[in-house]
């Protein structure tokens, strides 16, 4: 989920925790658990600092180790130890458990996005991306805001957030059923599909779709139960071509390929030598595919510059590549 949603979830867990007599009966514990829940709800995304290094490192590692099973406990333990040293007379066990719940809930809801996470690493190191809930879901965010307002004007926080979470469980079940219906429809249309990717949108009845078979790839959408196809391409595995093989030595392209399961590639001859471009087909927006990786090579297949990430204009891409070439 987005940062704002994780923040309001932290407040929700802090309010929900007041149902625990150990927390609700102590002002110090109420304060400590609220802080622990807020920090714990953000902790798995502390790897965002990797953006300061470069996009390749960020893409390869984001929602990886910091979301893994060991770090569910590590984050909760570190936050509990720090708060114990700051706030006197806290119960470490109850503080740890509510902070742990905040960390776990962060990771759990991330599984339902199209981006996904390595939530069960190292026991199950593959990405889990159910493609059910949009990264920013207005209903989830706004209902949390509404519950926080009710808390602020005097409603009991424990029962207010308990009611909210019962409602959201029902909402998640409904979204899972809706996504499953779309998935089964695409499966019936393409019984030879090896992969079917669904990406939710802001609109409940609209889904981005990518279907991959052994021969073809289809980019489509489901809108109000109707399937609309946009593009279809022959499925072309990455060839053992010297130009592409040289480009794959680049960190940006390597990071892209470690993350993207549905892409197209192209090689173009240019004045500087060659350009190798990959586009992720899952994130089609207004006829454009903004998540890309591009590598520029000279005639001797030496890497001149590269970029991977979100690009929404040719000018922005030129600027990013110019910066990378100066840094090379």
N, C-alpha and C positions, 0 to 999 in steps of 0.2 A: 504494500500500500504506500501511498505518498506520506511525506513527513507529517503534514497536518493531521491526517487521520490517525497516525501512530500517537501523536500528542494527545488528541482528545480521548483515545483509548487508554492512555496513561491516567488521565483524570477519572475515567470511568472505573478503572480497576481500583484506584484510590478510594472512590466513593463506595464501590461494591464491598471493599474490605471492611467497611464499618459494620457489616453484618457479623464479622468475627468479633466476639466479645472481648478478646484480648486487644484488638485494635480499637474498636468503638468505645471501650471503657477507659482509654488512656489518651489524653491530648498529645503526649509525646509520640505514642505509637501511631496515632492517626497522621501526625505530621510526617513521621519517618516513612510510613508506608506510602503516603502520597508522593513524597519525593522519590522513594525507591521505585514506585510504579512509573513515574514520569521518566526517570532516567533509564529504567529497564525497558520501557517501551521504545526507546531510541537506540539503546546500546548495540543491537545487531547491525545497525546502519552506520556505526562509527567508521566502517571501512570506506565511507564516502571520502575520507581524507586522501584516499589513493588517487583521486582525481587530480590532486596537486602534482602528482608525479607525471602521469599521462593516462589517456583514455584506455590504452591497451592493458595496462596493469589493473585499472579499475574494472573494465569489462570482464577480464579473466577471473577476478577475485570477488567482485561484488556479489553479495548474498551467498558467499561460499563458506569459508571457515568460520566467519563471525556468526553465521546462522546455524552452524553444525551442532550436533548433540552435546559435545563437551562444553561448548561455549554457552549453552543454556544455563549450565551450572556455574561456569566461570564468571559470566557477567553478574549473575545473582549474588555469588559469593563476594566478589569485589565490591559491589555496591553496598551490600550489607555490612561489610567490614568498615568501609568508609563512614557510613551513617552511624554505626555504633560508636565511632570515635568522635562524632560531632554532636549527636543527640543523646543525652543521658537516659538511663532507665528504659531501654527498649528491649523487647523480647527478640533475641536474634533468630530464633526458629520461625516465628510468625512473620518477621520482617523478611527473612530469606524466602519463605514460601510465596508471599504475595509478590515480591520482586521477581522471583522465578516465573510466576504465572504471567507477569507482564512481558518478560522476555519470550516465553513460550508462545503467548498469544500473537506477538509481533511476527514470529517465524511462521506460525500456523496460518495466519491470514495471508501471508505472502505466497503460500503454496497455491492459492486460488487465482492468482494473477496469471497472465500469459507469459510474463517474464520468468516467474518461478524462483526457486531457490534450492540449494543443496541441503535441505532441512535435516535429513537423516544421515548425512556424512559423519563419520567415515564408514558407517555400517552399510549405507546404500549411497554410493557417491554420485549417482546420476541426478540430473536436474528434475525437480518436480514442478510442473507448470500446468495446472488444471484448466486454465483459460476460462474461468467461470465469473470472476469478479474483476471489474476494471480497476486499474491502479488507484484512480480517484473515483470512488463511487459516491455520488451526491447523497444518496439516501443514507448510507452508513455515516458519512461525515455530518450531515445536517441533523440526524436523529441524536447523535452524540452531543452536538451543540445544544439542541433542545433540552436534553436531559441535564446538561451542565447548568443551563439557565434555571430549570426547575429546582435543582439543588441550591442555587444561589438565592432563590426567593423563598426557600424554607422547606421544600419537600425533602423527605427522608432519602439520603443519597443511596443507601444500601438497596432499598426496595425499588427506587427509581431506576437504578442501573441494572438491577436484576430483571425487572420488567423489560427494559430495553434489550438485554441480551437474549431473553426468551424470544422476543420479536425477531431479532437478527438471526437466531438459529433457524426460525421458520423461513426467513428471507433467503438464507443460504441454501436451504433445502429446495426452495422454489427455483433459485437460479441454477442449481445443479441439475434439476429436472429439465429446465428450459435448455440448458447447454446440451444435455444428453439427447434431447429430441432433435436438435440441429445436427449433432454428431451422427446419430443413427440415420437421419435423412441422407447425409452425404455418404455414409457407408453403403446405403442401398443404391445410390447412384453410381458409386465407384467401388464395387465389391473387390476389385483388385488393388485397392489403396494400401500402401505400406505405411503411410502416415496421414493423419487428418489433424490439422491444427486449427483451433478455435481461439479467437481473440475477442473479448467483450468490448463494447463501446459504451459511451454515455447513455445511449438509448437502449432500453431493456430488450427490445425486440429486434435489435440489429447486431449482427456478429460478423467479424472479418473471418474469412476461411481460406486455408491453403490445403490442397490435397496433393499428395505425392504418390504416384504409382511407379512401377519399374520403367515405364516409357514416357510418362507425361507428368506435368505439374499444372495445377489449376488454381487460379486466384479468383475468389468469389466472395459473396456476402449473402447472409440470410437476413432479409428485411420483412418483418411481419409474416414470417412463415414461408416467404417466397425466396427461392435461390436465384441469385443473379450472378452470372459469370462475367468476369472482366477480361482476363487474359488466360491463355493456355500456352505452355511451352514444352518442347521435348525435354525430358529429363536427361541432363548431360553431366555425368560424373566428372570430377576434376581430372583432366587427362595428365599423362606423364609428359607434359610439354616443358621444355627447358625454361621458357619465359615464366610460366605459372609456378614451376618448381622453385625458381629463384625468388619470385615474389612471396612464396610461402615461408621463406626464411625471415621475412619481416615480422616484427612483434605485433604490429597492428592487425595485419591479416591473420596471423596465427590466433590472436585473441578473438577476432570475429568468428573464425571457423570453430573455435572451441565453444562458442555460445549459440551460433545460428544453425538450426537444422533444416531450414528451407530457404534456399538462396539461388540466384542466377549469377553467372560470371561472364565476363567478356574481356577480351584482349584487344587493344587498339594500338596501331602504329602512329607515333607522333614525332614531332621535330626533335624532342629530347631523347627519343628511343621508343619505349613502350609504356603503356598504362594497363594495369590489371585491376579490374573493378568487380566487386561482389556486392550484391544488394540483397537484403533480407526481405523476403516476400510477405512476411507475416504482418508488417506494419504499414500496409497501404493506406495512404491518406490523400484524398482528393486527386487520385490518379498518379500519385507520386510515392516513391519508396524512400523514405528519409534515412533509414538506418543502413549505412554502407561501410565498405572498406575499400580503399583505393591505394595502390602502390605504383609509384613512378620509377622506372628503371632506365638507365642509359643503354646505348647500343651493345655494351659489353655485359649487360645484365647486372650492373651494380645498382643498388638501391639509391635513388636520389632523394626521395621523400615519400611519406605515406600518412594516411589518416584513417581512423575508424571512429564512428559515432553517428550522431544525428545531424543531418544537413538538410536545410530547407531552401537553399538558393545556390546557384552556380557561383555567385560572388563569394559567399561564405566558404565554399569548398576551395576556391582558388586561394583565399586568404590562409586557410588552414594548411594547405599544401605548401604555400610559400614559406610559412613559419617552419614547417617540418624540414624543408630543404635547407633553410639557413642553419637549422640545428644539427643537420647531418655532417 
